[in-house]
Amino acid sequence: MKNLLLAALLLVGVGTVPALAQRHVRHISSWGAHLGRSEQGTYYELSYISMLTNHLALRASGLRETGRLDGRGEYASYAGRVLLAPQLLHFGEVAYVHLLLGAAAGYERTGEHGTTELPADARQPQRFTYGPQAGAEVDVFLGNRISLVATATKGYLFNNPLLDQWPGYAGAGLRYHFR
């Protein structure tokens, strides 16, 4: 019990120590890798963030989503997103919360790997889509350069998407921060 209490106190103490690196200042950049669930399947995403000011970041990312749809077989979706991320609030030097506002463009393809036979009058098995995105993101710093990230976004897609008109994504990942 004493070891557990000591470990808990050390972890709390590590979270309250001021950062040695400046985390949210202009010209700080970061690379991230995220994994999560969409409303239809699973996705992974690679992201790049550049702090434009002390409270505003630009986030660019590419994601790949895969899954299975009833009647349309397996699918794959590839998307690029560009989001502005104003800082909403922060908890000391440990956690930062950002609003995400921007747009996405993507390519959807169904019937992957010959998993379904489409009737002659069926919609095309592939499509380009685009639309606005909004969400929130939380960075919890484990050290000066590494943070855990939790992200949730919701969007609207134009051009009659094959997968979902209102796609939603929720995921977690790691981010490396550098100057």
N, C-alpha and C positions, 0 to 999 in steps of 0.2 A: 504494500500500500504506500509506503514511504517513497519507493522508486517511482510509482505512478504519479504521486503528488509532485515530486521533483521534476519529472519529465513535463508535466502540465505547466508548472511555473516557468521552466526554461522556454517552452514554446510560446507562452504569453509574453515573456520578456523579449524574445527574438522579434515578435511582432511590434513591440513598442519602441524598439531602438530606432533612432532617426536614420534615414538612408544616407549612405556615403555617396551615392550617385544621385544626380538630379534627375528625377523620373519624368516629370511633365514640364519640360522647358523646350523652347523653340529649338529646332534642328535635331532633336532626339528621334531616332527611327527604331523600328522593330520588325522582326519577321515572326510569323506565327504559323502553327499547324493546329488545325481544329478537326474534331470528329464529332458527329452528332446524328440526330434523327430529323427527318422531314416528316411531313404528314403522310407521305406516300412510301418512303423508304429510308435509306441511310445516305450520309454524305461525308465527304472529307473536303477540307478547304485549306488553301495556303494563302496567307495574307501578308501585306506590307503596310506599315503605318508610318507616316511622317507627321511630326508635330509642327503645325504651321505657326502657332503661337503657344503661349503657356496653357491655354484652355481650349484649343481647337486643333483637331487632327484630321488628316486625310487618310482614308483607309481604302486600299485597292486589294481585291482578292479574286481568286479563281476557285470554283468548286466543281466537284463531280458528284452527282447523285445517282444511285442505282436502286432498283427495287423491282417489284412485280405488280402488275395491274391485272385485275380480272378482265378476261376477254381480249387483252392486248399483249399479254406475255411480259417478259422482262423488258425493262427500259433503262436508258442511260440519259442523263441530262448534264450538260456542261454549261456553266454560267460564269460570267465576269461581273463583278460588282464594284462600284465606286461610291463611297459613302463619306459624307462629312460627319465628324464625331465631336460635337461640342461637349465639354465636360459638364456634367450636371452637379456632381458633388464628389467629395473624397473624404475618407476616414483616415486622418493622419497621413503618413507616408506609406500606408499598407494597402488600401483599396481605393480605386478610382472608378467612378461610374460615368459612362458616356452614352449619350443619345446617338443613334445612328440614323441618318437621313440621306437618301441618294437614289440610285437607279441600278438596275441589273439588265443584262442582255444575255440570252442563252440559246442553246440548241438542244432540242429534245428529239429522242429517237426511241420508238417502241418496236416490239417484235425482235428484240436482240437475240442473237444466237439461234434464229429459226424457231423461237418458242411459240409462235402462233401463226395460223394461216388467216390472212385477212380477206374478207369477201371483196368482190370487185367494186362495190359501191361504198366501201369503208373510207374513212378519212385517211389522208396521207400518213404514213408511219413516221414522218419527221417534220419538224417545224422550228422556225426561229421565233423567239419571243423576246419581249422587252417590257419594262415597266418600273414603277417606283417601288422603293423598299423603305421600311422604317423598323426600328428596333432599339435595343439597349445592349450594352456590353459592360462587364465588370472585370477589371484587372486586379488580382490579389497578388502582391509581390511576395515572393519567397526569399528574395535577396536583391541585390542591386541591379542585376541584369535579367533575372528570370521571373516571369509571372504566370500564374494560372489564370485562364480566361474563361468566362462563361458568356455566351452570346445567345440572344433570341431575336429573330427578325420575322417580319410578316410583310408580304408584298402583294402587288396586283400585277398580272401579266396581260398584255395585249396580244393580238394576232391569234386568237383561238388556241390557247395552249392545249396540248394533248394530255398533260398530267394533272394540273390543278390551276384554276383561275386565281386563287388566293393562296399561294404557297407560304408555308411557315417553316422555319428552321430553328432548332434549339441544339446547342452543342457546347463542348468544352475543349480546351486545348492548352498549349504552352506557347509562350511568347518570349523571344530573346530581344532585349533592348540594347542599342548601341548608339554611338555618336558618329 
